[in-house]
Amino acid sequence: MTEQRAQRFERGTDGPKVIVVGVDGSDSSLRAAAYAGGLARRQGALLAMVYVQPVLAGGAALGAPVADTTDEIAEDLVAQIREATERVKGIFDVRWEFHTFRGDPYNGLVKAADDLKADAVVVGASEQAGHRIVGSVAIRLVKAGRWPVTVVP
């Protein structure tokens, strides 16, 4: 008879190491960030918050300062995140980074998830009516089938 080893539970060795969350300032994206922050805290994972700055060729052609506007949004998001982090410092500690990419939201999140070697992606549900017809970023990420995707309402 062979000696069987007792199975031991390994604490802290499973689970995601990097969680990517898409943020754009919308209510659903901020709820997604809060949800992803809780996951990252419980798993000891890095929370990578990603804002994809849209490239609006039409706006640029008309002389609109598109890059300046999206830079301001990114700076505002970082300020909000830092403020929220300071409020819970010492109570909930989460390792986080903020990244910006330029392009459309789907391709920007795919690039971010690939570059950061994400184990999971969290996004807010689309708040735009047209996405029911064309398909939302969340649906496209799920269909890509490359990471577990959580969609937060």
Accessible surface in RSA format (square Angstrom, percent):
REM  Atomic radii and reference values for relative SASA: ProtOr
REM  Chains: A
REM  Algorithm: Lee & Richards
REM  Probe-radius: 1.40
REM  Slices: 20
REM RES _ NUM      All-atoms   Total-Side   Main-Chain    Non-polar    All polar
REM                ABS   REL    ABS   REL    ABS   REL    ABS   REL    ABS   REL
RES MET A   1   244.29 126.5 155.96 103.2  88.33 210.3 129.75 110.3 114.54 151.8
RES THR A   2   121.21  86.2 103.41 104.8  17.81  42.4  83.90 112.7  37.31  56.4
RES GLU A   3   166.08  95.3 130.98  99.1  35.10  83.6  55.75 107.8 110.33  90.1
RES GLN A   4   164.43  91.9 136.07  99.4  28.36  67.5  41.17  87.6 123.26  93.5
RES ARG A   5   217.54  91.3 194.73  99.3  22.80  54.3  70.63  96.5 146.91  89.0
RES ALA A   6    91.58  84.2  62.71  96.8  28.88  65.7  73.26 103.2  18.32  48.5
RES GLN A   7   177.20  99.1 146.10 106.8  31.10  74.0  62.32 132.7 114.87  87.1
RES ARG A   8   208.68  87.6 185.09  94.4  23.59  56.2  70.94  97.0 137.74  83.5
RES PHE A   9   174.38  87.2 140.71  87.2  33.67  87.6 147.54  89.5  26.84  76.8
RES GLU A  10   117.45  67.4 102.74  77.7  14.70  35.0  33.87  65.5  83.57  68.2
RES ARG A  11   207.98  87.3 183.63  93.6  24.34  58.0  69.83  95.4 138.15  83.7
RES GLY A  12    68.16  84.0   0.00   N/A  68.16  84.0  36.28  99.6  31.88  71.4
RES THR A  13    75.17  53.5  51.71  52.4  23.46  55.9  54.18  72.8  20.99  31.7
RES ASP A  14   120.67  84.5 103.00 102.5  17.67  41.8  38.58  90.8  82.09  81.9
RES GLY A  15    42.43  52.3   0.00   N/A  42.43  52.3  20.54  56.4  21.89  49.0
RES PRO A  16    32.16  23.4  27.99  25.5   4.17  15.2  30.41  25.1   1.75  10.9
RES LYS A  17   115.42  56.3 113.32  69.5   2.10   5.0  96.98  87.3  18.44  19.6
RES VAL A  18    22.32  14.7  22.32  20.2   0.00   0.0  22.32  19.4   0.00   0.0
RES ILE A  19     0.48   0.3   0.48   0.4   0.00   0.0   0.48   0.3   0.00   0.0
RES VAL A  20     0.00   0.0   0.00   0.0   0.00   0.0   0.00   0.0   0.00   0.0
RES VAL A  21     0.00   0.0   0.00   0.0   0.00   0.0   0.00   0.0   0.00   0.0
RES GLY A  22     9.89  12.2   0.00   N/A   9.89  12.2   7.61  20.9   2.29   5.1
RES VAL A  23     5.17   3.4   0.96   0.9   4.21  10.2   1.68   1.5   3.49   9.5
RES ASP A  24    83.70  58.6  66.76  66.4  16.94  40.1  25.43  59.8  58.28  58.1
RES GLY A  25    33.80  41.7   0.00   N/A  33.80  41.7  13.46  36.9  20.34  45.6
RES SER A  26    34.12  28.8  22.14  29.5  11.98  27.6  29.90  63.7   4.22   5.9
RES ASP A  27    93.10  65.2  88.98  88.6   4.12   9.7  12.14  28.6  80.96  80.7
RES SER A  28     5.70   4.8   5.70   7.6   0.00   0.0   1.20   2.5   4.50   6.3
RES SER A  29     6.64   5.6   6.64   8.9   0.00   0.0   6.64  14.1   0.00   0.0
RES LEU A  30    65.24  36.3  58.34  41.7   6.90  17.3  59.02  41.4   6.22  16.7
RES ARG A  31   116.09  48.7 110.37  56.3   5.72  13.6  64.13  87.6  51.96  31.5
RES ALA A  32     0.00   0.0   0.00   0.0   0.00   0.0   0.00   0.0   0.00   0.0
RES ALA A  33    16.22  14.9  12.94  20.0   3.28   7.5  13.24  18.6   2.98   7.9
RES ALA A  34    74.31  68.3  51.08  78.8  23.23  52.8  63.34  89.2  10.97  29.1
RES TYR A  35    97.67  45.6  87.84  50.0   9.83  25.6  63.02  47.4  34.65  42.7
RES ALA A  36     0.00   0.0   0.00   0.0   0.00   0.0   0.00   0.0   0.00   0.0
RES GLY A  37    11.60  14.3   0.00   N/A  11.60  14.3  11.45  31.4   0.14   0.3
RES GLY A  38    17.79  21.9   0.00   N/A  17.79  21.9  15.78  43.3   2.01   4.5
RES LEU A  39    42.29  23.6  42.29  30.3   0.00   0.0  42.29  29.7   0.00   0.0
RES ALA A  40     0.94   0.9   0.00   0.0   0.94   2.1   0.00   0.0   0.94   2.5
RES ARG A  41    92.54  38.9  75.02  38.2  17.52  41.7  15.58  21.3  76.97  46.6
RES ARG A  42   142.20  59.7 106.63  54.4  35.57  84.7  58.51  80.0  83.69  50.7
RES GLN A  43    84.88  47.5  60.04  43.9  24.83  59.1   6.51  13.8  78.37  59.4
RES GLY A  44    54.33  67.0   0.00   N/A  54.33  67.0  36.01  98.8  18.32  41.0
RES ALA A  45     2.24   2.1   0.00   0.0   2.24   5.1   0.15   0.2   2.09   5.5
RES LEU A  46    27.27  15.2  27.27  19.5   0.00   0.0  27.27  19.2   0.00   0.0
RES LEU A  47     7.23   4.0   7.23   5.2   0.00   0.0   7.23   5.1   0.00   0.0
RES ALA A  48     0.00   0.0   0.00   0.0   0.00   0.0   0.00   0.0   0.00   0.0
RES MET A  49     9.09   4.7   9.09   6.0   0.00   0.0   7.25   6.2   1.84   2.4
RES VAL A  50     1.06   0.7   0.00   0.0   1.06   2.5   0.00   0.0   1.06   2.9
RES TYR A  51     7.14   3.3   7.14   4.1   0.00   0.0   4.79   3.6   2.35   2.9
RES VAL A  52    15.43  10.2   5.26   4.8  10.17  24.5   5.26   4.6  10.17  27.6
RES GLN A  53     7.46   4.2   7.46   5.4   0.00   0.0   0.00   0.0   7.46   5.7
RES PRO A  54    46.53  33.9  44.88  40.9   1.65   6.0  45.46  37.5   1.06   6.6
RES VAL A  55    97.71  64.3  71.88  65.1  25.83  62.2  74.37  64.6  23.33  63.3
RES LEU A  56    96.10  53.5  90.53  64.8   5.57  14.0  94.14  66.1   1.96   5.3
RES ALA A  57    78.60  72.3  65.21 100.6  13.39  30.5  70.36  99.1   8.24  21.8
RES GLY A  58    48.66  60.0   0.00   N/A  48.66  60.0  39.95 109.6   8.71  19.5
RES GLY A  59    19.80  24.4   0.00   N/A  19.80  24.4  14.53  39.9   5.27  11.8
RES ALA A  60    62.84  57.8  45.16  69.7  17.68  40.2  46.66  65.7  16.18  42.9
RES ALA A  61    89.88  82.6  46.90  72.4  42.98  97.8  59.97  84.5  29.91  79.2
RES LEU A  62   159.47  88.8 125.36  89.7  34.12  85.8 130.90  91.9  28.57  76.9
RES GLY A  63    63.49  78.3   0.00   N/A  63.49  78.3  36.46 100.1  27.02  60.5
RES ALA A  64    47.86  44.0  35.24  54.4  12.61  28.7  40.69  57.3   7.17  19.0
RES PRO A  65    86.81  63.3  73.93  67.4  12.88  46.8  86.81  71.7   0.00   0.0
RES VAL A  66    22.83  15.0  17.81  16.1   5.02  12.1  20.86  18.1   1.97   5.3
RES ALA A  67    50.04  46.0  45.34  70.0   4.70  10.7  46.18  65.0   3.86  10.2
RES ASP A  68    85.94  60.2  83.12  82.7   2.82   6.7  19.16  45.1  66.77  66.6
RES THR A  69    69.45  49.4  68.81  69.8   0.65   1.5  49.15  66.0  20.30  30.7
RES THR A  70     5.01   3.6   5.01   5.1   0.00   0.0   5.01   6.7   0.00   0.0
RES ASP A  71    51.63  36.2  50.62  50.4   1.01   2.4  16.39  38.6  35.25  35.2
RES GLU A  72   113.61  65.2 108.77  82.3   4.84  11.5  38.48  74.4  75.14  61.3
RES ILE A  73    66.77  38.0  63.81  47.5   2.96   7.1  66.67  48.0   0.11   0.3
RES ALA A  74     8.78   8.1   8.65  13.3   0.13   0.3   8.78  12.4   0.00   0.0
RES GLU A  75   119.73  68.7 111.17  84.1   8.56  20.4  47.10  91.1  72.63  59.3
RES ASP A  76    78.49  55.0  73.02  72.7   5.47  12.9  22.61  53.2  55.89  55.7
RES LEU A  77     2.95   1.6   2.94   2.1   0.00   0.0   2.94   2.1   0.00   0.0
RES VAL A  78    24.58  16.2  24.58  22.3   0.00   0.0  24.58  21.4   0.00   0.0
RES ALA A  79    57.50  52.9  47.64  73.5   9.86  22.4  53.74  75.7   3.76  10.0
RES GLN A  80    73.50  41.1  66.57  48.7   6.93  16.5  36.54  77.8  36.97  28.0
RES ILE A  81    19.43  11.1  16.52  12.3   2.91   7.0  19.29  13.9   0.14   0.4
RES ARG A  82   140.97  59.2 139.78  71.3   1.19   2.8  47.07  64.3  93.90  56.9
RES GLU A  83   106.55  61.2  98.98  74.9   7.56  18.0  36.35  70.3  70.20  57.3
RES ALA A  84    39.87  36.7  38.31  59.1   1.56   3.5  38.69  54.5   1.18   3.1
RES THR A  85    41.97  29.9  38.46  39.0   3.51   8.4  33.83  45.4   8.14  12.3
RES GLU A  86   109.72  63.0  94.60  71.6  15.12  36.0  44.70  86.5  65.02  53.1
RES ARG A  87   158.63  66.6 128.81  65.7  29.82  71.0  71.14  97.2  87.49  53.0
RES VAL A  88    55.99  36.8  55.99  50.7   0.00   0.0  55.99  48.6   0.00   0.0
RES LYS A  89   134.50  65.6 114.66  70.4  19.84  47.2  69.90  62.9  64.60  68.8
RES GLY A  90    66.77  82.3   0.00   N/A  66.77  82.3  33.31  91.4  33.46  74.9
RES ILE A  91   126.38  71.9  97.12  72.4  29.26  70.5 101.53  73.1  24.85  67.4
RES PHE A  92    93.14  46.6  88.52  54.8   4.62  12.0  89.33  54.2   3.81  10.9
RES ASP A  93   103.48  72.5  81.47  81.1  22.02  52.1  38.34  90.2  65.14  65.0
RES VAL A  94    39.70  26.1  21.86  19.8  17.84  43.0  25.89  22.5  13.81  37.4
RES ARG A  95   143.61  60.3 133.73  68.2   9.88  23.5  79.11 108.1  64.50  39.1
RES TRP A  96    60.72  24.4  37.12  18.0  23.60  55.4  27.96  14.9  32.76  53.1
RES GLU A  97    68.66  39.4  63.32  47.9   5.35  12.7  28.82  55.7  39.84  32.5
RES PHE A  98    42.56  21.3  15.36   9.5  27.20  70.8  15.36   9.3  27.20  77.9
RES HIS A  99    47.09  25.7  42.80  29.8   4.28  11.0  28.67  29.5  18.42  21.4
RES THR A 100    62.95  44.8  38.32  38.9  24.62  58.7   9.58  12.9  53.37  80.7
RES PHE A 101    35.49  17.8  29.33  18.2   6.17  16.0  35.49  21.5   0.00   0.0
RES ARG A 102   126.76  53.2  97.35  49.6  29.41  70.0  49.44  67.6  77.32  46.9
RES GLY A 103    20.74  25.6   0.00   N/A  20.74  25.6  20.50  56.3   0.24   0.5
RES ASP A 104    59.42  41.6  50.68  50.4   8.74  20.7  39.94  94.0  19.48  19.4
RES PRO A 105    66.90  48.8  66.90  61.0   0.00   0.0  66.90  55.2   0.00   0.0
RES TYR A 106    35.86  16.7  35.59  20.2   0.27   0.7  15.40  11.6  20.46  25.2
RES ASN A 107    81.71  56.3  77.69  75.1   4.01   9.7  24.31  58.5  57.40  55.5
RES GLY A 108     4.43   5.5   0.00   N/A   4.43   5.5   3.85  10.6   0.58   1.3
RES LEU A 109     8.64   4.8   8.40   6.0   0.24   0.6   8.40   5.9   0.24   0.7
RES VAL A 110    19.30  12.7  19.30  17.5   0.00   0.0  19.30  16.8   0.00   0.0
RES LYS A 111   110.62  54.0 105.66  64.8   4.96  11.8  79.30  71.4  31.32  33.4
RES ALA A 112     0.00   0.0   0.00   0.0   0.00   0.0   0.00   0.0   0.00   0.0
RES ALA A 113     0.78   0.7   0.13   0.2   0.66   1.5   0.13   0.2   0.66   1.7
RES ASP A 114    60.83  42.6  45.44  45.2  15.39  36.4  25.75  60.6  35.09  35.0
RES ASP A 115    76.57  53.6  49.40  49.2  27.17  64.3  24.70  58.1  51.87  51.7
RES LEU A 116    38.17  21.3  27.20  19.5  10.97  27.6  31.75  22.3   6.42  17.3
RES LYS A 117   163.34  79.7 148.52  91.1  14.82  35.3 113.96 102.6  49.38  52.6
RES ALA A 118    12.59  11.6   0.00   0.0  12.59  28.6   0.00   0.0  12.59  33.4
RES ASP A 119    59.76  41.9  47.14  46.9  12.62  29.8  14.71  34.6  45.06  44.9
RES ALA A 120    16.27  15.0  16.27  25.1   0.00   0.0  16.27  22.9   0.00   0.0
RES VAL A 121     0.34   0.2   0.19   0.2   0.15   0.4   0.19   0.2   0.15   0.4
RES VAL A 122     0.46   0.3   0.46   0.4   0.00   0.0   0.46   0.4   0.00   0.0
RES VAL A 123     7.67   5.0   7.67   6.9   0.00   0.0   7.67   6.7   0.00   0.0
RES GLY A 124    15.66  19.3   0.00   N/A  15.66  19.3   1.19   3.3  14.47  32.4
RES ALA A 125    32.78  30.1  30.83  47.6   1.95   4.4  31.77  44.7   1.01   2.7
RES SER A 126    48.30  40.8  11.50  15.3  36.80  84.8  20.77  44.2  27.53  38.6
RES GLU A 127   108.45  62.3  66.07  50.0  42.39 100.9  47.07  91.1  61.38  50.1
RES GLN A 128   118.04  66.0 108.39  79.2   9.65  23.0  35.06  74.6  82.98  62.9
RES ALA A 129    70.67  65.0  57.11  88.1  13.56  30.8  58.80  82.8  11.86  31.4
RES GLY A 130    39.97  49.3   0.00   N/A  39.97  49.3  33.55  92.1   6.42  14.4
RES HIS A 131    51.95  28.4  49.87  34.7   2.08   5.3  28.86  29.7  23.10  26.9
RES ARG A 132   206.53  86.7 167.26  85.3  39.27  93.5  73.16 100.0 133.38  80.8
RES ILE A 133   158.36  90.1 127.12  94.7  31.24  75.3 131.91  95.0  26.45  71.8
RES VAL A 134   127.48  83.9  97.10  87.9  30.38  73.2 103.16  89.6  24.31  65.9
RES GLY A 135    17.62  21.7   0.00   N/A  17.62  21.7  11.69  32.1   5.93  13.3
RES SER A 136    10.31   8.7  10.22  13.6   0.10   0.2   5.93  12.6   4.38   6.1
RES VAL A 137    34.70  22.8  32.98  29.9   1.72   4.2  32.98  28.7   1.72   4.7
RES ALA A 138     6.58   6.0   5.00   7.7   1.58   3.6   5.04   7.1   1.54   4.1
RES ILE A 139    84.70  48.2  82.96  61.8   1.74   4.2  84.70  61.0   0.00   0.0
RES ARG A 140   105.06  44.1 102.30  52.2   2.75   6.6  30.45  41.6  74.61  45.2
RES LEU A 141     0.40   0.2   0.40   0.3   0.00   0.0   0.40   0.3   0.00   0.0
RES VAL A 142    82.13  54.0  70.60  63.9  11.54  27.8  72.52  63.0   9.61  26.1
RES LYS A 143   166.29  81.1 131.88  80.9  34.41  81.9  86.73  78.1  79.56  84.7
RES ALA A 144    35.06  32.2   3.31   5.1  31.75  72.2  15.98  22.5  19.08  50.5
RES GLY A 145    63.89  78.8   0.00   N/A  63.89  78.8  30.01  82.4  33.87  75.9
RES ARG A 146   127.43  53.5  95.55  48.7  31.88  75.9  43.70  59.7  83.73  50.7
RES TRP A 147    27.33  11.0  12.33   6.0  15.00  35.2  10.41   5.5  16.92  27.5
RES PRO A 148    93.30  68.0  80.66  73.5  12.64  46.0  92.43  76.3   0.87   5.4
RES VAL A 149    30.94  20.4   1.32   1.2  29.62  71.4   1.52   1.3  29.42  79.8
RES THR A 150    48.91  34.8  45.39  46.0   3.53   8.4  22.86  30.7  26.06  39.4
RES VAL A 151    62.75  41.3  39.62  35.9  23.14  55.7  39.62  34.4  23.14  62.7
RES VAL A 152    16.51  10.9  15.86  14.4   0.65   1.6  16.51  14.3   0.00   0.0
RES PRO A 153   112.87  82.3 101.64  92.7  11.23  40.8 110.03  90.8   2.84  17.6
END  Absolute sums over single chains surface
CHAIN  1 A    10035.6       7823.4       2212.2       5708.2       4327.4
END  Absolute sums over all chains
TOTAL         10035.6       7823.4       2212.2       5708.2       4327.4
